[in-house]
Amino acid sequence: MSETITFADFERVEIRVGTIVEVEAFPEARKPAYKLKIDFGPEIGIKKSSAQITVHYQPEDLVGRQIMAVVNFPPRQIGPVRSEVLTLGFEDEAGAIVLAAIDKPIPNGRKLM
């Protein structure tokens, strides 16, 4: 387990819901990944992300899916892609990423409370 943080620390992390609107292969990535465009609503807009989720997901299954992402980290250059948000997921037993799930529709841009 990691060090304990305060509630104020948690509040500084902006985890928002967004809808995947575009998925592309990312053959230049060191590990298999997709390039995602995610709509976080009018306040935040559409942001780019790279996600190593190719084991469990096909591109056609991802478009229209709502995901959670950290939207207030600084952008990170991943090869030729500038990843603007961190898409959230968990490792399964084999180390493949499973997306953090939302079980009911939520307006894009809403913050995790």
CYANA upper distance limits for C-alpha pairs under 8 A (distance plus 0.5 A):
  5 ILE  CA      9 ASP  CA      6.57
  5 ILE  CA     10 PHE  CA      7.76
  6 THR  CA     10 PHE  CA      7.12
  7 PHE  CA     11 GLU  CA      6.72
  8 ALA  CA     12 ARG  CA      7.04
  9 ASP  CA     13 VAL  CA      7.72
 13 VAL  CA     70 VAL  CA      7.31
 13 VAL  CA     72 ASN  CA      7.29
 14 GLU  CA     70 VAL  CA      5.96
 14 GLU  CA     71 VAL  CA      6.23
 14 GLU  CA     72 ASN  CA      6.30
 14 GLU  CA    111 LYS  CA      7.00
 14 GLU  CA    112 LEU  CA      7.87
 15 ILE  CA     68 MET  CA      6.86
 15 ILE  CA     69 ALA  CA      5.83
 15 ILE  CA     70 VAL  CA      4.93
 15 ILE  CA     71 VAL  CA      6.83
 15 ILE  CA    111 LYS  CA      6.12
 15 ILE  CA    112 LEU  CA      5.89
 16 ARG  CA     40 PHE  CA      7.85
 16 ARG  CA     68 MET  CA      6.08
 16 ARG  CA     69 ALA  CA      6.07
 16 ARG  CA     70 VAL  CA      6.89
 16 ARG  CA     71 VAL  CA      7.23
 16 ARG  CA    108 ASN  CA      8.18
 16 ARG  CA    109 GLY  CA      5.88
 16 ARG  CA    110 ARG  CA      5.87
 16 ARG  CA    111 LYS  CA      4.93
 16 ARG  CA    112 LEU  CA      6.43
 17 VAL  CA     40 PHE  CA      7.00
 17 VAL  CA     66 GLN  CA      7.06
 17 VAL  CA     67 ILE  CA      6.16
 17 VAL  CA     68 MET  CA      5.15
 17 VAL  CA     69 ALA  CA      7.07
 17 VAL  CA    106 ILE  CA      7.67
 17 VAL  CA    107 PRO  CA      7.98
 17 VAL  CA    108 ASN  CA      5.90
 17 VAL  CA    109 GLY  CA      5.78
 17 VAL  CA    110 ARG  CA      6.12
 17 VAL  CA    111 LYS  CA      7.20
 17 VAL  CA    112 LEU  CA      8.20
 18 GLY  CA     38 ILE  CA      6.30
 18 GLY  CA     39 ASP  CA      5.70
 18 GLY  CA     40 PHE  CA      4.93
 18 GLY  CA     41 GLY  CA      7.80
 18 GLY  CA     66 GLN  CA      5.91
 18 GLY  CA     67 ILE  CA      6.04
 18 GLY  CA     68 MET  CA      6.88
 18 GLY  CA     69 ALA  CA      8.04
 18 GLY  CA    107 PRO  CA      8.43
 18 GLY  CA    108 ASN  CA      5.26
 18 GLY  CA    109 GLY  CA      6.47
 19 THR  CA     38 ILE  CA      5.87
 19 THR  CA     39 ASP  CA      5.65
 19 THR  CA     40 PHE  CA      7.27
 19 THR  CA     63 VAL  CA      8.16
 19 THR  CA     64 GLY  CA      6.23
 19 THR  CA     65 ARG  CA      6.02
 19 THR  CA     66 GLN  CA      4.77
 19 THR  CA     67 ILE  CA      6.74
 19 THR  CA    108 ASN  CA      7.13
 20 ILE  CA     36 LEU  CA      7.22
 20 ILE  CA     37 LYS  CA      6.38
 20 ILE  CA     38 ILE  CA      4.84
 20 ILE  CA     39 ASP  CA      6.80
 20 ILE  CA     62 LEU  CA      6.99
 20 ILE  CA     63 VAL  CA      5.61
 20 ILE  CA     64 GLY  CA      5.87
 20 ILE  CA     65 ARG  CA      6.12
 20 ILE  CA     66 GLN  CA      6.82
 20 ILE  CA     67 ILE  CA      7.81
 21 VAL  CA     36 LEU  CA      8.13
 21 VAL  CA     37 LYS  CA      6.18
 21 VAL  CA     38 ILE  CA      6.13
 21 VAL  CA     39 ASP  CA      7.04
 21 VAL  CA     63 VAL  CA      5.77
 21 VAL  CA     64 GLY  CA      6.49
 22 GLU  CA     36 LEU  CA      6.24
 22 GLU  CA     37 LYS  CA      5.54
 22 GLU  CA     38 ILE  CA      7.69
 22 GLU  CA     63 VAL  CA      6.46
 23 VAL  CA     34 TYR  CA      6.93
 23 VAL  CA     35 LYS  CA      6.23
 23 VAL  CA     36 LEU  CA      5.27
 23 VAL  CA     37 LYS  CA      7.12
 23 VAL  CA     59 PRO  CA      6.11
 23 VAL  CA     60 GLU  CA      8.42
 23 VAL  CA     62 LEU  CA      7.77
 23 VAL  CA     63 VAL  CA      7.27
 24 GLU  CA     34 TYR  CA      6.11
 24 GLU  CA     35 LYS  CA      5.59
 24 GLU  CA     36 LEU  CA      7.12
 24 GLU  CA     59 PRO  CA      7.64
 25 ALA  CA     33 ALA  CA      7.33
 25 ALA  CA     34 TYR  CA      5.36
 25 ALA  CA     35 LYS  CA      6.71
 26 PHE  CA     32 PRO  CA      7.64
 26 PHE  CA     33 ALA  CA      6.02
 26 PHE  CA     34 TYR  CA      5.50
 26 PHE  CA     35 LYS  CA      6.31
 27 PRO  CA     32 PRO  CA      7.52
 27 PRO  CA     33 ALA  CA      7.95
 28 GLU  CA     79 GLY  CA      7.35
 28 GLU  CA     80 PRO  CA      8.21
 29 ALA  CA     33 ALA  CA      6.89
 29 ALA  CA     78 ILE  CA      7.95
 29 ALA  CA     79 GLY  CA      7.08
 31 LYS  CA     52 GLN  CA      7.45
 32 PRO  CA     52 GLN  CA      6.41
 32 PRO  CA     53 ILE  CA      8.26
 32 PRO  CA     54 THR  CA      6.80
 33 ALA  CA     50 SER  CA      7.05
 33 ALA  CA     51 ALA  CA      5.81
 33 ALA  CA     52 GLN  CA      4.60
 33 ALA  CA     53 ILE  CA      6.58
 33 ALA  CA     54 THR  CA      6.32
 34 TYR  CA     50 SER  CA      6.24
 34 TYR  CA     51 ALA  CA      5.95
 34 TYR  CA     52 GLN  CA      6.95
 34 TYR  CA     53 ILE  CA      7.56
 34 TYR  CA     54 THR  CA      7.43
 34 TYR  CA     59 PRO  CA      8.50
 35 LYS  CA     48 LYS  CA      7.64
 35 LYS  CA     49 SER  CA      6.43
 35 LYS  CA     50 SER  CA      5.19
 35 LYS  CA     51 ALA  CA      7.13
 35 LYS  CA     81 VAL  CA      8.32
 36 LEU  CA     48 LYS  CA      6.11
 36 LEU  CA     49 SER  CA      5.61
 36 LEU  CA     50 SER  CA      6.53
 36 LEU  CA     51 ALA  CA      7.80
 37 LYS  CA     46 ILE  CA      6.82
 37 LYS  CA     47 LYS  CA      6.11
 37 LYS  CA     48 LYS  CA      5.14
 37 LYS  CA     49 SER  CA      6.98
 38 ILE  CA     46 ILE  CA      5.78
 38 ILE  CA     47 LYS  CA      5.82
 38 ILE  CA     48 LYS  CA      6.83
 38 ILE  CA     49 SER  CA      8.12
 39 ASP  CA     45 GLY  CA      6.25
 39 ASP  CA     46 ILE  CA      4.76
 39 ASP  CA     47 LYS  CA      7.05
 39 ASP  CA    108 ASN  CA      7.30
 39 ASP  CA    109 GLY  CA      8.47
 40 PHE  CA     44 ILE  CA      6.05
 40 PHE  CA     45 GLY  CA      5.73
 40 PHE  CA     46 ILE  CA      6.41
 40 PHE  CA     47 LYS  CA      7.93
 40 PHE  CA    108 ASN  CA      5.29
 40 PHE  CA    109 GLY  CA      4.90
 41 GLY  CA     45 GLY  CA      5.76
 41 GLY  CA     46 ILE  CA      7.92
 41 GLY  CA    107 PRO  CA      8.12
 41 GLY  CA    108 ASN  CA      5.31
 41 GLY  CA    109 GLY  CA      5.60
 42 PRO  CA    109 GLY  CA      8.35
 43 GLU  CA    109 GLY  CA      7.73
 44 ILE  CA    109 GLY  CA      7.37
 47 LYS  CA     84 GLU  CA      6.45
 47 LYS  CA     85 VAL  CA      7.26
 48 LYS  CA     82 ARG  CA      7.68
 48 LYS  CA     83 SER  CA      5.92
 48 LYS  CA     84 GLU  CA      5.85
 48 LYS  CA     85 VAL  CA      7.12
 49 SER  CA     82 ARG  CA      7.97
 49 SER  CA     83 SER  CA      4.89
 49 SER  CA     84 GLU  CA      6.29
 49 SER  CA     85 VAL  CA      6.06
 49 SER  CA     86 LEU  CA      7.05
 49 SER  CA     87 THR  CA      7.30
 50 SER  CA     78 ILE  CA      8.16
 50 SER  CA     81 VAL  CA      7.98
 50 SER  CA     83 SER  CA      6.38
 50 SER  CA     86 LEU  CA      8.43
 50 SER  CA     87 THR  CA      8.26
 51 ALA  CA     87 THR  CA      7.13
 52 GLN  CA     96 ALA  CA      8.47
 52 GLN  CA     97 ILE  CA      7.15
 53 ILE  CA     57 TYR  CA      6.62
 53 ILE  CA     96 ALA  CA      7.59
 53 ILE  CA     97 ILE  CA      5.90
 53 ILE  CA     98 VAL  CA      7.33
 53 ILE  CA     99 LEU  CA      8.12
 54 THR  CA     58 GLN  CA      7.10
 55 VAL  CA     96 ALA  CA      6.84
 55 VAL  CA     97 ILE  CA      8.02
 56 HIS  CA     96 ALA  CA      8.08
 56 HIS  CA     97 ILE  CA      7.97
 56 HIS  CA     98 VAL  CA      7.35
 57 TYR  CA     61 ASP  CA      6.96
 57 TYR  CA     62 LEU  CA      7.38
 58 GLN  CA     62 LEU  CA      7.16
 59 PRO  CA     63 VAL  CA      7.23
 61 ASP  CA     65 ARG  CA      8.09
 66 GLN  CA    101 ALA  CA      8.41
 66 GLN  CA    102 ILE  CA      7.29
 66 GLN  CA    105 PRO  CA      8.10
 67 ILE  CA     87 THR  CA      7.76
 67 ILE  CA     88 LEU  CA      8.03
 67 ILE  CA     99 LEU  CA      7.67
 67 ILE  CA    100 ALA  CA      7.29
 67 ILE  CA    101 ALA  CA      7.06
 67 ILE  CA    102 ILE  CA      7.27
 68 MET  CA     87 THR  CA      6.62
 68 MET  CA     88 LEU  CA      6.23
 68 MET  CA    100 ALA  CA      7.07
 68 MET  CA    101 ALA  CA      8.08
 68 MET  CA    102 ILE  CA      8.31
 69 ALA  CA     85 VAL  CA      6.68
 69 ALA  CA     86 LEU  CA      5.66
 69 ALA  CA     87 THR  CA      4.76
 69 ALA  CA     88 LEU  CA      5.83
 70 VAL  CA     85 VAL  CA      6.16
 70 VAL  CA     86 LEU  CA      5.54
 70 VAL  CA     87 THR  CA      7.14
 70 VAL  CA     88 LEU  CA      7.92
 71 VAL  CA     84 GLU  CA      7.76
 71 VAL  CA     85 VAL  CA      5.36
 71 VAL  CA     86 LEU  CA      7.27
 72 ASN  CA     85 VAL  CA      7.75
 73 PHE  CA     84 GLU  CA      8.14
 73 PHE  CA     85 VAL  CA      7.20
 73 PHE  CA     86 LEU  CA      8.04
 74 PRO  CA     84 GLU  CA      7.48
 74 PRO  CA     85 VAL  CA      8.48
 75 PRO  CA     82 ARG  CA      6.86
 75 PRO  CA     83 SER  CA      6.01
 75 PRO  CA     84 GLU  CA      4.89
 75 PRO  CA     85 VAL  CA      7.32
 76 ARG  CA     82 ARG  CA      6.14
 76 ARG  CA     83 SER  CA      5.66
 76 ARG  CA     84 GLU  CA      7.06
 77 GLN  CA     81 VAL  CA      6.36
 77 GLN  CA     82 ARG  CA      4.97
 77 GLN  CA     83 SER  CA      6.60
 78 ILE  CA     82 ARG  CA      6.57
 78 ILE  CA     83 SER  CA      7.22
 87 THR  CA     99 LEU  CA      8.43
 88 LEU  CA     99 LEU  CA      6.61
 88 LEU  CA    100 ALA  CA      6.20
 89 GLY  CA     97 ILE  CA      6.36
 89 GLY  CA     98 VAL  CA      5.72
 89 GLY  CA     99 LEU  CA      4.52
 89 GLY  CA    100 ALA  CA      5.06
 90 PHE  CA     97 ILE  CA      5.86
 90 PHE  CA     98 VAL  CA      5.73
 90 PHE  CA     99 LEU  CA      6.90
 90 PHE  CA    100 ALA  CA      7.17
 91 GLU  CA     95 GLY  CA      5.29
 91 GLU  CA     96 ALA  CA      5.76
 91 GLU  CA     97 ILE  CA      5.08
 91 GLU  CA     98 VAL  CA      6.68
 92 ASP  CA     96 ALA  CA      5.96
 92 ASP  CA     97 ILE  CA      6.77
 92 ASP  CA     98 VAL  CA      7.17
106 ILE  CA    110 ARG  CA      7.66
